[in-house]
Amino acid sequence: MGKMPSIEVDGQYLSESLAIAAYADRAQPERPLLPSDPFAAAKVVELVCHLKLDVELVARRCLPEAFFGQTVSDETKVETQRDLAKGMKAVGRLMVCDPYAAGADFTLADLYTFYTFGLANGVAQKMFNENLLADYPQIQELLGRLAERPSIAQVEAAKAG
């Protein structure tokens, strides 16, 4: 299906970011992306799902117009703006930001937070002249902290150059 991201592992392919992250978490257990406590791990996955389904995928409805010079219908724009506001409320209720997205430790939720808002906020600014994070200073602060992490800084530098 041409899915991105995808990885090759010993001649086999795996797509979908959540599946890849689950693989990485088990393949590199010394640096877990999910807490060992089952409920805490489920809370991380819950937050990831809301970020992906209620913010990122909603914003992607307007991606063709925001970044690729195509157009989307006025109905799509209205629905997207409305649904982004609802998605932000859901994520805002779930996000801990103390100091990371799901609590004390850096987890998969932090990676989704950083990259979801990079895309979704860009779409919201271009399409609606809105900052999705205007009412969420704790998420803005978290994004600043995450940008300073060496792994994220390295990926961002590679994207820029």
ZILIN-V942543 format. One record per residue. N is the residue number from 1. RES is the residue in one small letter. PSI is psi in whole degrees, -180 to 180 (none if undefined). BURIAL is # if it has 24 or more other ideal C-beta (glycine too) atoms within 12 Angstrom, else .. D_FIRST is the distance of its C-alpha to the first C-alpha in Angstrom with 1 decimal. Layout:
N/RES/PSI/BURIAL/D_FIRST  N/RES/PSI/BURIAL/D_FIRST
//
This chain:
1/m/1/./0.0  2/g/29/./3.8  3/k/140/./5.4  4/m/138/./9.1  5/p/162/./11.3  6/s/156/./10.7  7/i/158/./13.6  8/e/131/./14.9  9/v/110/./17.8  10/d/46/./20.0  11/g/2/./17.4  12/q/150/./14.9  13/y/147/./11.9  14/l/130/./11.7  15/s/174/./9.6  16/e/123/./11.1  17/s/-38/#/14.5  18/l/-40/#/16.7  19/a/-41/./15.6  20/i/-42/#/16.1  21/a/-41/#/19.4  22/a/-41/./20.5  23/y/-50/#/20.0  24/a/-39/#/21.9  25/d/-39/#/24.6  26/r/-32/./25.4  27/a/-26/./25.1  28/q/66/./27.4  29/p/-15/./29.8  30/e/-15/./32.5  31/r/73/./30.6  32/p/144/./29.2  33/l/-13/#/26.9  34/l/141/#/28.0  35/p/156/#/31.7  36/s/-28/./33.3  37/d/126/./34.8  38/p/-41/./32.6  39/f/-41/./33.4  40/a/-40/./33.0  41/a/-42/#/29.5  42/a/-36/./28.6  43/k/-37/#/29.9  44/v/-47/#/27.7  45/v/-39/#/24.6  46/e/-48/#/26.0  47/l/-43/#/26.4  48/v/-45/#/22.9  49/c/-43/#/21.6  50/h/-40/#/23.9  51/l/-47/#/23.0  52/k/-50/#/19.3  53/l/-38/#/19.6  54/d/-13/#/23.0  55/v/-64/#/22.9  56/e/-54/#/19.7  57/l/-31/#/17.5  58/v/-47/#/20.7  59/a/-36/#/21.3  60/r/-20/#/17.8  61/r/-33/#/18.9  62/c/5/#/21.2  63/l/-43/#/19.2  64/p/-39/./19.0  65/e/-40/./22.8  66/a/-39/#/23.7  67/f/-9/./22.2  68/f/14/./20.9  69/g/10/./23.8  70/q/-180/./22.3  71/t/152/./23.9  72/v/158/#/23.2  73/s/156/./25.7  74/d/-37/./28.8  75/e/-43/./27.9  76/t/-41/#/24.6  77/k/-46/#/26.7  78/v/-46/./29.3  79/e/-40/./27.0  80/t/-47/#/25.2  81/q/-44/#/28.5  82/r/-47/./29.9  83/d/-32/#/27.0  84/l/-41/#/26.9  85/a/-43/#/30.6  86/k/-43/./30.1  87/g/-39/#/27.3  88/m/-37/#/29.7  89/k/-43/./32.4  90/a/-48/./30.4  91/v/-41/#/29.3  92/g/-35/#/32.9  93/r/-32/./34.3  94/l/-27/#/32.2  95/m/129/#/32.4  96/v/-49/#/35.3  97/c/39/#/35.5  98/d/80/./38.3  99/p/-9/./37.6  100/y/174/#/33.8  101/a/-43/#/31.4  102/a/12/#/32.0  103/g/-141/#/35.5  104/a/-24/./37.3  105/d/150/#/34.5  106/f/128/#/31.5  107/t/-178/#/28.4  108/l/-33/#/24.7  109/a/-32/#/25.8  110/d/-40/#/27.3  111/l/-45/#/24.2  112/y/-40/#/22.4  113/t/-51/#/25.5  114/f/-50/#/25.7  115/y/-30/#/22.2  116/t/-48/#/21.9  117/f/-26/#/25.2  118/g/-47/#/24.6  119/l/-54/#/21.9  120/a/-40/#/23.4  121/n/-35/#/26.9  122/g/-43/#/26.0  123/v/-47/#/24.5  124/a/-39/#/27.6  125/q/-44/./30.0  126/k/-42/#/28.7  127/m/-38/#/28.2  128/f/2/#/31.1  129/n/42/./33.3  130/e/145/#/33.0  131/n/110/./32.8  132/l/-26/#/30.9  133/l/4/#/32.9  134/a/-38/./36.3  135/d/11/./37.4  136/y/68/#/35.9  137/p/-30/./38.0  138/q/-35/./37.2  139/i/-39/#/33.5  140/q/-44/./34.4  141/e/-41/./36.7  142/l/-44/#/34.0  143/l/-38/#/31.6  144/g/-44/./34.5  145/r/-41/./35.1  146/l/-37/#/31.5  147/a/-24/./31.4  148/e/-12/./34.3  149/r/136/./32.6  150/p/-42/./32.3  151/s/-41/./28.6  152/i/-42/#/27.6  153/a/-39/./30.1  154/q/-43/./28.7  155/v/-44/./25.1  156/e/-39/./26.5  157/a/-41/./28.8  158/a/-38/./26.0  159/k/-39/./24.1  160/a/-30/./27.4  161/g/none/./28.3
//
